[in-house]
Amino acid sequence: MELAIILTFILGYLAITLEHNIKINKAATALVTGVICWTIYILFQSDKHLVSEQLTEHLGEVSGILFFLLGAMTIVELIDAHDGFQIITDKIKTRSPVKLLWVVSFITFFLSAVLDNLTTTIVIVSLLRKLITDKEQRLFFIGMTVVAANAGGAWSPLGDVTTTMLWIGGQITALNIIKELFIPSLFCLLIPLIIISFRMKGSVQPDQELRNENLKPAFHRNFVFFLGVGILIFVPVFKTLTHLPPFMAILLGLGLMWIITEILHSSTDTADKNALTVVYALRKIDTPSILFFLGILISISALQVTGQLSQLAAWLSDTIRNDAAIVTAMGLLSAIVDNVPLVAASQGMYSLEQYPTDHFFWVFLAYATGTGGSALIIGSAAGVAAMGMEKVTFFWYLKRITWLALVGYFAGILIYLLQYNLTN
């Protein structure tokens, strides 16, 4: 059974990476892979009710991510419909791709720590569509956005779902993770930025029509922009105050934004109003990317529930016998297998008695699993969101961004190990 599930996952994974070669949408492949993995599992189990309960439990976790993604993408589309991003694009005057790349990357890095890497990527990709018309040039920026979002998310307890898991589980504390990982995460972004800066040429050409014509009234642009960004920033605050999952906050925010924009446009002509509503924004969001998320996450949950990930973690521990090497390997593995179940497996394998709160192992794990996913476009939530929104192909990213992400990943590791040895 285990072998059949692993083979199904590998074949599905290959089909996803070869999407453009086989001409089958990755969302379809992911859905089929996920269902087949669970079908194999239930067929080999005598207790069918237990398997159904396990699926329901994991689907609850997965749906939280999907509803969050749905809400965040809708809010961003609504801001875009009101030309809200014009506020930012008007402030960015540079035509130098190097300067723009540094500005966008650092905005992403710090915004990701406040919001989270997934939401930040959605916002920045939408912004880049306004700033850069050349598709190939924009893809480079989006690739670096994924690296910056994951690096920024690693040093904040709210920036990545894995750091949040470790924070809630008591393995790390908020102030310590910021203090320990800010500099390594910064180098994880800086080194690729420096390298790519020497390779970028030409100038950035924004879409003048988008920037200057048919803009919505200034009050509407400003109001909806600040309302939407305020709701996104409110998400971690709501989570901290209520201890409810983030998708509840995003749904609350979406509902409020829906009501407020309906009131705002109550006197607007019906023909003009339709394109400014949440209903219209819901039609515009990329539903296939959400279904891709669903398929890939239920596929991975099958590997988790059958114990494959736990066995893998145990094998790494028994074989390598070095905390730094184990965590480094787990970070690279998170580019292939979702980092959430990997961290969950680690939390189950290693107790707080063995590794107390803020131990080297936990802090390093937060960095590695947070940034290691940048090595592949489908290795992180940020990457999958970018892949869905801008149709970034697996092999394009592998050829042009992966090596930069890996250089940054290992640079951050060296900085963290050096920092740790100097301060301890």
SEMARZA-982468 format. One record per residue (C-alpha): residue number from 1; x, y, z. Coordinates in Angstrom, 3 decimals, m for minus. Each point is the difference from the previous one (the first is absolute). Layout:
N
k->NUM&xx->X&yy->Y&zz->Z $
...
//
This chain:
424
k->1&xx->0.000&yy->0.000&zz->0.000 $
k->2&xx->2.687&yy->2.483&zz->1.054 $
k->3&xx->1.989&yy->m0.653&zz->m3.181 $
k->4&xx->m3.094&yy->0.495&zz->m2.177 $
k->5&xx->m0.779&yy->3.343&zz->1.658 $
k->6&xx->3.607&yy->1.189&zz->m0.350 $
k->7&xx->0.117&yy->m1.019&zz->m3.687 $
k->8&xx->m3.331&yy->1.739&zz->m0.649 $
k->9&xx->1.291&yy->3.168&zz->1.641 $
k->10&xx->3.275&yy->m0.105&zz->m1.978 $
k->11&xx->m1.811&yy->m0.558&zz->m3.314 $
k->12&xx->m2.450&yy->2.791&zz->0.793 $
k->13&xx->2.853&yy->2.277&zz->0.986 $
k->14&xx->1.787&yy->m0.712&zz->m3.288 $
k->15&xx->m3.184&yy->0.710&zz->m1.964 $
k->16&xx->m0.345&yy->3.344&zz->1.792 $
k->17&xx->3.577&yy->0.964&zz->m0.852 $
k->18&xx->m0.540&yy->m1.044&zz->m3.644 $
k->19&xx->m3.294&yy->1.867&zz->m0.301 $
k->20&xx->0.950&yy->1.864&zz->m3.170 $
k->21&xx->1.553&yy->m3.064&zz->m1.639 $
k->22&xx->m2.965&yy->m2.323&zz->0.535 $
k->23&xx->m2.515&yy->2.888&zz->m0.385 $
k->24&xx->m2.051&yy->m0.998&zz->3.046 $
k->25&xx->m0.824&yy->2.681&zz->2.545 $
k->26&xx->1.857&yy->m0.508&zz->3.296 $
k->27&xx->m3.223&yy->0.507&zz->1.972 $
k->28&xx->m1.587&yy->m3.034&zz->m1.676 $
k->29&xx->3.103&yy->m2.112&zz->0.662 $
k->30&xx->0.164&yy->1.084&zz->3.645 $
k->31&xx->m3.673&yy->m0.802&zz->0.618 $
k->32&xx->0.285&yy->m3.455&zz->m1.571 $
k->33&xx->3.218&yy->m0.728&zz->1.915 $
k->34&xx->m1.530&yy->1.013&zz->3.327 $
k->35&xx->m3.149&yy->m2.086&zz->m0.445 $
k->36&xx->1.925&yy->m3.084&zz->m1.201 $
k->37&xx->2.387&yy->0.173&zz->2.990 $
k->38&xx->m2.911&yy->0.001&zz->2.446 $
k->39&xx->m1.838&yy->m2.682&zz->m2.012 $
k->40&xx->2.991&yy->m2.334&zz->0.242 $
k->41&xx->0.214&yy->0.699&zz->3.727 $
k->42&xx->m3.650&yy->m0.775&zz->0.748 $
k->43&xx->m0.060&yy->m3.145&zz->m2.169 $
k->44&xx->2.778&yy->m1.550&zz->2.100 $
k->45&xx->m1.575&yy->0.904&zz->3.357 $
k->46&xx->m2.605&yy->m2.050&zz->1.826 $
k->47&xx->m1.269&yy->2.965&zz->2.021 $
k->48&xx->m1.522&yy->2.167&zz->m2.748 $
k->49&xx->m1.592&yy->2.327&zz->2.556 $
k->50&xx->3.412&yy->0.860&zz->1.478 $
k->51&xx->1.374&yy->0.927&zz->m3.430 $
k->52&xx->m3.027&yy->2.214&zz->m0.675 $
k->53&xx->0.547&yy->1.749&zz->3.329 $
k->54&xx->3.683&yy->0.529&zz->m0.812 $
k->55&xx->m0.901&yy->1.428&zz->m3.410 $
k->56&xx->m2.567&yy->2.332&zz->1.580 $
k->57&xx->2.562&yy->1.189&zz->2.541 $
k->58&xx->2.637&yy->0.744&zz->m2.649 $
k->59&xx->m2.563&yy->1.543&zz->m2.331 $
k->60&xx->m0.880&yy->2.408&zz->2.822 $
k->61&xx->3.628&yy->1.163&zz->0.120 $
k->62&xx->0.251&yy->0.202&zz->m3.783 $
k->63&xx->m3.280&yy->1.907&zz->m0.349 $
k->64&xx->1.316&yy->2.610&zz->2.433 $
k->65&xx->2.845&yy->0.737&zz->m2.427 $
k->66&xx->m2.348&yy->m0.030&zz->m3.005 $
k->67&xx->m2.528&yy->2.383&zz->1.566 $
k->68&xx->2.836&yy->2.293&zz->1.058 $
k->69&xx->1.358&yy->m0.018&zz->m3.551 $
k->70&xx->m3.482&yy->0.603&zz->m1.424 $
k->71&xx->m0.632&yy->2.945&zz->2.330 $
k->72&xx->3.416&yy->1.599&zz->m0.496 $
k->73&xx->m0.129&yy->m0.307&zz->m3.800 $
k->74&xx->m3.508&yy->1.502&zz->m0.068 $
k->75&xx->1.049&yy->2.976&zz->2.129 $
k->76&xx->3.018&yy->0.610&zz->m2.237 $
k->77&xx->m2.170&yy->m0.229&zz->m3.141 $
k->78&xx->m2.459&yy->2.486&zz->1.521 $
k->79&xx->2.820&yy->2.452&zz->0.742 $
k->80&xx->1.197&yy->m0.468&zz->m3.573 $
k->81&xx->m3.507&yy->0.601&zz->m1.399 $
k->82&xx->m0.002&yy->3.384&zz->1.771 $
k->83&xx->3.522&yy->0.799&zz->m1.322 $
k->84&xx->1.213&yy->0.003&zz->3.618 $
k->85&xx->3.514&yy->m1.121&zz->m0.887 $
k->86&xx->0.398&yy->3.230&zz->m1.943 $
k->87&xx->0.891&yy->1.567&zz->3.364 $
k->88&xx->3.183&yy->m2.085&zz->0.082 $
k->89&xx->0.800&yy->m0.022&zz->m3.705 $
k->90&xx->m0.143&yy->3.805&zz->m0.091 $
k->91&xx->2.694&yy->0.136&zz->2.695 $
k->92&xx->2.354&yy->m2.294&zz->m1.912 $
k->93&xx->1.599&yy->2.171&zz->m2.677 $
k->94&xx->3.164&yy->m1.983&zz->m0.744 $
k->95&xx->0.449&yy->m1.696&zz->m3.367 $
k->96&xx->3.085&yy->m1.864&zz->1.170 $
k->97&xx->m0.806&yy->m3.718&zz->0.366 $
k->98&xx->2.717&yy->m0.382&zz->2.658 $
k->99&xx->m1.342&yy->2.815&zz->2.188 $
k->100&xx->m3.568&yy->m1.196&zz->m0.440 $
k->101&xx->0.989&yy->m3.572&zz->0.857 $
k->102&xx->1.630&yy->1.121&zz->3.244 $
k->103&xx->m2.967&yy->2.184&zz->0.942 $
k->104&xx->m2.571&yy->m2.718&zz->m0.723 $
k->105&xx->2.075&yy->m2.709&zz->1.717 $
k->106&xx->0.417&yy->1.977&zz->3.213 $
k->107&xx->m3.673&yy->0.995&zz->0.057 $
k->108&xx->m0.806&yy->m3.699&zz->m0.372 $
k->109&xx->2.521&yy->m1.026&zz->2.676 $
k->110&xx->m1.426&yy->2.270&zz->2.704 $
k->111&xx->m3.647&yy->m0.239&zz->m1.062 $
k->112&xx->0.224&yy->m3.793&zz->0.120 $
k->113&xx->1.018&yy->0.149&zz->3.663 $
k->114&xx->m3.088&yy->2.070&zz->0.835 $
k->115&xx->m2.603&yy->m1.707&zz->m2.184 $
k->116&xx->1.380&yy->m3.391&zz->m1.074 $
k->117&xx->1.864&yy->m1.272&zz->m3.035 $
k->118&xx->m3.120&yy->m1.173&zz->m1.853 $
k->119&xx->m2.014&yy->3.220&zz->0.326 $
k->120&xx->3.051&yy->2.134&zz->m0.748 $
k->121&xx->0.728&yy->m1.926&zz->m3.198 $
k->122&xx->m3.568&yy->0.485&zz->m1.209 $
k->123&xx->0.248&yy->3.746&zz->0.641 $
k->124&xx->3.450&yy->0.448&zz->m1.578 $
k->125&xx->m0.768&yy->m2.090&zz->m3.106 $
k->126&xx->m3.096&yy->2.143&zz->m0.568 $
k->127&xx->2.160&yy->3.096&zz->0.416 $
k->128&xx->2.666&yy->m1.248&zz->m2.437 $
k->129&xx->m2.649&yy->m0.421&zz->m2.692 $
k->130&xx->m0.442&yy->3.770&zz->0.137 $
k->131&xx->3.707&yy->0.820&zz->0.102 $
k->132&xx->1.453&yy->m2.297&zz->m2.686 $
k->133&xx->m1.570&yy->m0.806&zz->m3.345 $
k->134&xx->2.728&yy->m2.298&zz->m1.348 $
k->135&xx->m0.983&yy->m3.543&zz->0.988 $
k->136&xx->3.500&yy->m1.502&zz->0.185 $
k->137&xx->1.320&yy->2.911&zz->2.043 $
k->138&xx->m2.987&yy->m0.179&zz->2.339 $
k->139&xx->0.571&yy->m3.710&zz->0.591 $
k->140&xx->3.497&yy->0.724&zz->1.354 $
k->141&xx->m1.500&yy->2.473&zz->2.437 $
k->142&xx->m2.650&yy->m2.518&zz->1.025 $
k->143&xx->2.655&yy->m2.670&zz->0.547 $
k->144&xx->1.883&yy->2.327&zz->2.339 $
k->145&xx->m3.303&yy->0.919&zz->1.666 $
k->146&xx->m0.417&yy->m3.663&zz->0.993 $
k->147&xx->3.536&yy->m0.061&zz->1.446 $
k->148&xx->m0.567&yy->3.304&zz->1.847 $
k->149&xx->m3.416&yy->m1.011&zz->1.346 $
k->150&xx->1.291&yy->m3.291&zz->1.394 $
k->151&xx->3.110&yy->1.665&zz->1.472 $
k->152&xx->m2.143&yy->2.687&zz->1.619 $
k->153&xx->m2.463&yy->m2.530&zz->1.345 $
k->154&xx->2.697&yy->m2.106&zz->1.681 $
k->155&xx->1.062&yy->2.567&zz->2.632 $
k->156&xx->m3.503&yy->0.902&zz->1.175 $
k->157&xx->m2.360&yy->m2.188&zz->2.071 $
k->158&xx->m2.824&yy->1.165&zz->m2.306 $
k->159&xx->1.868&yy->m0.070&zz->m3.312 $
k->160&xx->m0.212&yy->m3.692&zz->m0.842 $
k->161&xx->m2.370&yy->m2.739&zz->1.077 $
k->162&xx->2.914&yy->m2.137&zz->1.273 $
k->163&xx->1.395&yy->2.727&zz->2.273 $
k->164&xx->m3.536&yy->0.551&zz->1.266 $
k->165&xx->m0.305&yy->m3.742&zz->0.728 $
k->166&xx->3.276&yy->0.009&zz->1.933 $
k->167&xx->m1.040&yy->3.153&zz->1.868 $
k->168&xx->m3.400&yy->m1.405&zz->0.990 $
k->169&xx->1.586&yy->m3.359&zz->0.884 $
k->170&xx->2.390&yy->1.680&zz->2.447 $
k->171&xx->3.151&yy->m0.948&zz->m1.907 $
k->172&xx->0.957&yy->3.650&zz->m0.659 $
k->173&xx->m0.827&yy->3.410&zz->1.454 $
k->174&xx->m0.860&yy->3.055&zz->m2.097 $
k->175&xx->2.805&yy->2.318&zz->1.105 $
k->176&xx->2.690&yy->m2.669&zz->m0.235 $
k->177&xx->m0.940&yy->m1.090&zz->m3.519 $
k->178&xx->0.209&yy->3.627&zz->m1.166 $
k->179&xx->3.339&yy->0.516&zz->1.742 $
k->180&xx->1.552&yy->m3.253&zz->m1.228 $
k->181&xx->m1.276&yy->m0.173&zz->m3.577 $
k->182&xx->m0.249&yy->3.573&zz->m1.259 $
k->183&xx->3.632&yy->0.225&zz->m1.181 $
k->184&xx->0.159&yy->m3.532&zz->m1.542 $
k->185&xx->m3.312&yy->0.624&zz->m1.791 $
k->186&xx->1.272&yy->3.364&zz->m1.236 $
k->187&xx->3.100&yy->m1.662&zz->m1.483 $
k->188&xx->m2.239&yy->m2.663&zz->m1.542 $
k->189&xx->m1.473&yy->2.841&zz->m2.074 $
k->190&xx->3.050&yy->2.275&zz->m0.349 $
k->191&xx->2.351&yy->m2.495&zz->m1.660 $
k->192&xx->m2.394&yy->m0.938&zz->m2.854 $
k->193&xx->m0.866&yy->3.694&zz->m0.424 $
k->194&xx->3.659&yy->0.964&zz->m0.376 $
k->195&xx->0.619&yy->m2.807&zz->m2.493 $
k->196&xx->m3.032&yy->0.722&zz->m2.164 $
k->197&xx->0.701&yy->3.749&zz->0.046 $
k->198&xx->3.070&yy->m0.589&zz->m2.190 $
k->199&xx->m2.077&yy->m1.938&zz->m2.520 $
k->200&xx->m2.896&yy->2.427&zz->m0.513 $
k->201&xx->0.134&yy->2.450&zz->m2.910 $
k->202&xx->m2.277&yy->2.390&zz->m1.832 $
k->203&xx->m2.816&yy->1.967&zz->1.559 $
k->204&xx->m3.437&yy->m0.624&zz->1.473 $
k->205&xx->m2.973&yy->0.994&zz->m2.129 $
k->206&xx->m3.243&yy->0.434&zz->1.960 $
k->207&xx->m3.361&yy->m0.116&zz->m1.726 $
k->208&xx->m0.761&yy->3.692&zz->m0.545 $
k->209&xx->m3.622&yy->m0.712&zz->m0.820 $
k->210&xx->m0.481&yy->m1.748&zz->3.318 $
k->211&xx->1.821&yy->2.774&zz->1.829 $
k->212&xx->m1.664&yy->3.039&zz->m1.478 $
k->213&xx->m3.343&yy->m0.722&zz->m1.652 $
k->214&xx->m3.458&yy->m0.959&zz->1.217 $
k->215&xx->0.964&yy->0.229&zz->3.657 $
k->216&xx->m2.667&yy->m0.222&zz->2.673 $
k->217&xx->m0.668&yy->3.083&zz->2.193 $
k->218&xx->2.862&yy->0.759&zz->2.398 $
k->219&xx->m2.200&yy->m0.418&zz->3.079 $
k->220&xx->m1.120&yy->m3.471&zz->m1.081 $
k->221&xx->3.564&yy->m1.048&zz->m0.869 $
k->222&xx->1.418&yy->1.149&zz->3.318 $
k->223&xx->m2.886&yy->m1.201&zz->2.133 $
k->224&xx->m0.139&yy->m3.541&zz->m1.410 $
k->225&xx->3.804&yy->m0.338&zz->m0.029 $
k->226&xx->0.439&yy->0.930&zz->3.661 $
k->227&xx->m3.081&yy->m1.989&zz->1.000 $
k->228&xx->1.318&yy->m3.125&zz->m1.743 $
k->229&xx->3.553&yy->0.327&zz->1.320 $
k->230&xx->m1.377&yy->0.734&zz->3.473 $
k->231&xx->m2.039&yy->m3.209&zz->m0.109 $
k->232&xx->3.060&yy->m2.022&zz->m1.063 $
k->233&xx->2.082&yy->1.499&zz->2.818 $
k->234&xx->m2.890&yy->m0.687&zz->2.404 $
k->235&xx->0.216&yy->m3.767&zz->m0.673 $
k->236&xx->2.969&yy->m0.775&zz->2.336 $
k->237&xx->m1.438&yy->2.364&zz->2.631 $
k->238&xx->m3.351&yy->m1.814&zz->m0.104 $
k->239&xx->1.759&yy->m3.365&zz->0.227 $
k->240&xx->2.039&yy->1.112&zz->3.023 $
k->241&xx->m3.026&yy->1.441&zz->1.819 $
k->242&xx->m2.536&yy->m2.768&zz->m0.704 $
k->243&xx->2.240&yy->m3.053&zz->m0.683 $
k->244&xx->m2.257&yy->m0.770&zz->m2.963 $
k->245&xx->1.742&yy->m1.101&zz->m3.225 $
k->246&xx->0.985&yy->2.721&zz->m2.518 $
k->247&xx->m2.671&yy->m0.959&zz->m2.539 $
k->248&xx->m2.689&yy->1.140&zz->2.464 $
k->249&xx->1.557&yy->3.466&zz->0.084 $
k->250&xx->0.283&yy->0.198&zz->m3.786 $
k->251&xx->m3.637&yy->m1.088&zz->m0.419 $
k->252&xx->m1.100&yy->2.596&zz->2.552 $
k->253&xx->2.006&yy->2.642&zz->m1.841 $
k->254&xx->m1.383&yy->m1.072&zz->m3.380 $
k->255&xx->m3.561&yy->0.162&zz->1.332 $
k->256&xx->0.549&yy->3.487&zz->1.424 $
k->257&xx->1.653&yy->1.181&zz->m3.214 $
k->258&xx->m2.911&yy->m1.423&zz->m1.975 $
k->259&xx->m2.531&yy->1.947&zz->2.085 $
k->260&xx->2.021&yy->3.230&zz->m0.039 $
k->261&xx->0.600&yy->m0.013&zz->m3.778 $
k->262&xx->m3.687&yy->m0.746&zz->m0.638 $
k->263&xx->m0.887&yy->3.079&zz->2.062 $
k->264&xx->2.771&yy->2.022&zz->m1.665 $
k->265&xx->m1.414&yy->m0.707&zz->m3.460 $
k->266&xx->m3.691&yy->m0.002&zz->0.909 $
k->267&xx->m0.651&yy->3.031&zz->m2.206 $
k->268&xx->2.333&yy->m1.071&zz->m2.833 $
k->269&xx->m1.476&yy->m0.900&zz->m3.365 $
k->270&xx->m0.619&yy->m3.761&zz->m0.241 $
k->271&xx->2.187&yy->m0.463&zz->m3.078 $
k->272&xx->2.965&yy->1.679&zz->1.719 $
k->273&xx->m0.686&yy->m1.596&zz->3.373 $
k->274&xx->0.234&yy->m3.622&zz->m1.170 $
k->275&xx->3.784&yy->0.110&zz->m0.539 $
k->276&xx->0.529&yy->1.463&zz->3.495 $
k->277&xx->m1.772&yy->m2.683&zz->2.022 $
k->278&xx->1.298&yy->m2.994&zz->1.942 $
k->279&xx->m2.130&yy->m2.233&zz->m2.246 $
k->280&xx->2.014&yy->1.201&zz->m3.013 $
k->281&xx->3.286&yy->m0.414&zz->1.906 $
k->282&xx->m0.966&yy->m3.588&zz->0.876 $
k->283&xx->m0.472&yy->m0.737&zz->m3.704 $
k->284&xx->3.459&yy->1.401&zz->m0.810 $
k->285&xx->2.068&yy->m1.939&zz->2.543 $
k->286&xx->1.960&yy->m2.993&zz->m1.235 $
k->287&xx->m2.163&yy->m2.937&zz->1.119 $
k->288&xx->2.254&yy->m2.677&zz->m1.614 $
k->289&xx->2.885&yy->1.056&zz->2.259 $
k->290&xx->m2.249&yy->m0.487&zz->3.052 $
k->291&xx->m0.952&yy->m3.485&zz->m1.250 $
k->292&xx->3.695&yy->m0.715&zz->m0.575 $
k->293&xx->0.623&yy->0.907&zz->3.633 $
k->294&xx->m2.778&yy->m2.384&zz->1.046 $
k->295&xx->1.372&yy->m2.894&zz->m2.029 $
k->296&xx->3.645&yy->0.368&zz->1.026 $
k->297&xx->m0.833&yy->0.440&zz->3.698 $
k->298&xx->m2.290&yy->m3.029&zz->0.237 $
k->299&xx->2.668&yy->m2.024&zz->m1.842 $
k->300&xx->2.563&yy->0.974&zz->2.629 $
k->301&xx->m2.468&yy->m0.634&zz->2.823 $
k->302&xx->m0.264&yy->m3.609&zz->m1.247 $
k->303&xx->3.784&yy->m0.349&zz->0.385 $
k->304&xx->m0.285&yy->1.504&zz->3.471 $
k->305&xx->m2.877&yy->m2.143&zz->1.273 $
k->306&xx->1.613&yy->m3.226&zz->m1.242 $
k->307&xx->3.155&yy->0.873&zz->1.936 $
k->308&xx->2.301&yy->0.521&zz->m2.991 $
k->309&xx->1.160&yy->3.425&zz->1.113 $
k->310&xx->0.592&yy->m1.101&zz->3.588 $
k->311&xx->2.024&yy->m2.968&zz->m1.252 $
k->312&xx->1.998&yy->2.310&zz->m2.197 $
k->313&xx->0.723&yy->2.325&zz->2.924 $
k->314&xx->1.010&yy->m2.970&zz->2.164 $
k->315&xx->2.252&yy->m1.330&zz->m2.768 $
k->316&xx->1.708&yy->3.373&zz->m0.318 $
k->317&xx->0.545&yy->0.107&zz->3.754 $
k->318&xx->1.411&yy->m3.529&zz->0.179 $
k->319&xx->2.161&yy->0.324&zz->m3.117 $
k->320&xx->1.462&yy->3.493&zz->0.247 $
k->321&xx->0.244&yy->0.370&zz->3.808 $
k->322&xx->0.803&yy->3.696&zz->m0.218 $
k->323&xx->m2.611&yy->2.632&zz->0.820 $
k->324&xx->1.300&yy->2.620&zz->m2.440 $
k->325&xx->0.264&yy->m2.493&zz->m2.866 $
k->326&xx->m3.451&yy->m1.469&zz->0.763 $
k->327&xx->m1.669&yy->3.409&zz->0.009 $
k->328&xx->1.835&yy->1.054&zz->m3.178 $
k->329&xx->m1.231&yy->m3.160&zz->m1.738 $
k->330&xx->m3.555&yy->0.580&zz->1.262 $
k->331&xx->0.104&yy->3.537&zz->m1.376 $
k->332&xx->0.954&yy->m1.293&zz->m3.452 $
k->333&xx->m2.627&yy->m2.734&zz->0.300 $
k->334&xx->m2.636&yy->2.661&zz->0.670 $
k->335&xx->0.464&yy->1.140&zz->m3.604 $
k->336&xx->m1.427&yy->m3.359&zz->m1.111 $
k->337&xx->m2.360&yy->m0.863&zz->2.854 $
k->338&xx->m2.053&yy->2.697&zz->1.733 $
k->339&xx->1.824&yy->1.431&zz->3.017 $
k->340&xx->m3.091&yy->m0.134&zz->2.240 $
k->341&xx->m0.140&yy->m3.810&zz->0.412 $
k->342&xx->3.808&yy->m0.106&zz->0.248 $
k->343&xx->m0.042&yy->2.410&zz->2.936 $
k->344&xx->m3.006&yy->m1.801&zz->1.490 $
k->345&xx->1.916&yy->m3.289&zz->m0.226 $
k->346&xx->3.016&yy->1.633&zz->1.704 $
k->347&xx->m2.198&yy->1.327&zz->2.794 $
k->348&xx->m1.266&yy->m3.535&zz->0.552 $
k->349&xx->3.440&yy->m1.583&zz->m0.153 $
k->350&xx->1.934&yy->2.343&zz->2.280 $
k->351&xx->m1.343&yy->1.008&zz->3.408 $
k->352&xx->0.572&yy->3.241&zz->1.881 $
k->353&xx->1.905&yy->m2.049&zz->2.572 $
k->354&xx->2.460&yy->m1.030&zz->m2.699 $
k->355&xx->0.113&yy->3.434&zz->m1.654 $
k->356&xx->m1.310&yy->2.768&zz->2.331 $
k->357&xx->m1.697&yy->3.192&zz->m1.196 $
k->358&xx->2.267&yy->2.143&zz->m2.223 $
k->359&xx->2.516&yy->m2.818&zz->m0.356 $
k->360&xx->2.350&yy->0.171&zz->m2.995 $
k->361&xx->m1.918&yy->m2.830&zz->m1.690 $
k->362&xx->m3.373&yy->1.781&zz->0.008 $
k->363&xx->1.309&yy->3.405&zz->m1.064 $
k->364&xx->2.080&yy->m1.495&zz->m2.792 $
k->365&xx->m3.000&yy->m2.132&zz->m1.074 $
k->366&xx->m2.115&yy->3.159&zz->m0.291 $
k->367&xx->2.597&yy->1.563&zz->m2.322 $
k->368&xx->0.642&yy->m3.098&zz->m2.120 $
k->369&xx->m3.615&yy->m1.030&zz->m0.600 $
k->370&xx->m1.034&yy->3.622&zz->m0.512 $
k->371&xx->2.607&yy->0.807&zz->m2.668 $
k->372&xx->0.839&yy->m3.424&zz->m1.477 $
k->373&xx->m3.291&yy->m0.092&zz->m1.886 $
k->374&xx->1.229&yy->2.820&zz->m2.245 $
k->375&xx->2.183&yy->m2.526&zz->m1.832 $
k->376&xx->m3.002&yy->m1.163&zz->m2.064 $
k->377&xx->m3.026&yy->1.958&zz->m1.184 $
k->378&xx->m2.361&yy->m2.546&zz->1.601 $
k->379&xx->2.073&yy->m0.203&zz->3.183 $
k->380&xx->m1.894&yy->2.718&zz->1.886 $
k->381&xx->m3.427&yy->1.585&zz->0.224 $
k->382&xx->1.507&yy->3.210&zz->m1.385 $
k->383&xx->1.409&yy->m1.856&zz->m3.003 $
k->384&xx->m3.235&yy->m1.834&zz->m0.736 $
k->385&xx->m1.953&yy->3.269&zz->0.172 $
k->386&xx->2.452&yy->1.674&zz->m2.410 $
k->387&xx->m0.126&yy->m3.036&zz->m2.272 $
k->388&xx->m3.773&yy->0.176&zz->m0.169 $
k->389&xx->m0.280&yy->3.772&zz->m0.429 $
k->390&xx->2.712&yy->0.494&zz->m2.643 $
k->391&xx->0.262&yy->m3.465&zz->m1.560 $
k->392&xx->3.650&yy->m0.411&zz->1.048 $
k->393&xx->1.079&yy->m3.416&zz->m1.281 $
k->394&xx->1.881&yy->m2.486&zz->2.156 $
k->395&xx->2.991&yy->m0.235&zz->m2.317 $
k->396&xx->0.254&yy->3.753&zz->m0.627 $
k->397&xx->0.344&yy->0.523&zz->3.738 $
k->398&xx->2.341&yy->m3.002&zz->0.347 $
k->399&xx->2.335&yy->1.357&zz->m2.676 $
k->400&xx->0.076&yy->3.667&zz->1.016 $
k->401&xx->m0.905&yy->0.390&zz->3.684 $
k->402&xx->0.737&yy->m3.305&zz->1.777 $
k->403&xx->3.781&yy->0.461&zz->0.081 $
k->404&xx->m0.402&yy->3.540&zz->1.354 $
k->405&xx->m2.392&yy->m1.235&zz->2.698 $
k->406&xx->2.447&yy->m2.762&zz->0.977 $
k->407&xx->2.920&yy->2.432&zz->0.205 $
k->408&xx->m2.095&yy->2.204&zz->2.281 $
k->409&xx->m1.154&yy->m2.994&zz->2.051 $
k->410&xx->3.537&yy->m1.193&zz->0.712 $
k->411&xx->1.258&yy->3.565&zz->0.563 $
k->412&xx->m2.633&yy->0.427&zz->2.709 $
k->413&xx->1.002&yy->m3.331&zz->1.537 $
k->414&xx->3.649&yy->1.020&zz->0.175 $
k->415&xx->m0.925&yy->3.336&zz->1.580 $
k->416&xx->m2.270&yy->m1.683&zz->2.552 $
k->417&xx->2.600&yy->m2.611&zz->0.967 $
k->418&xx->2.680&yy->2.688&zz->0.289 $
k->419&xx->m2.306&yy->2.208&zz->2.036 $
k->420&xx->m0.976&yy->m2.904&zz->2.268 $
k->421&xx->3.590&yy->m1.041&zz->0.647 $
k->422&xx->1.044&yy->3.574&zz->0.775 $
k->423&xx->m2.869&yy->0.670&zz->2.413 $
k->424&xx->m0.051&yy->m3.411&zz->1.685 $
//
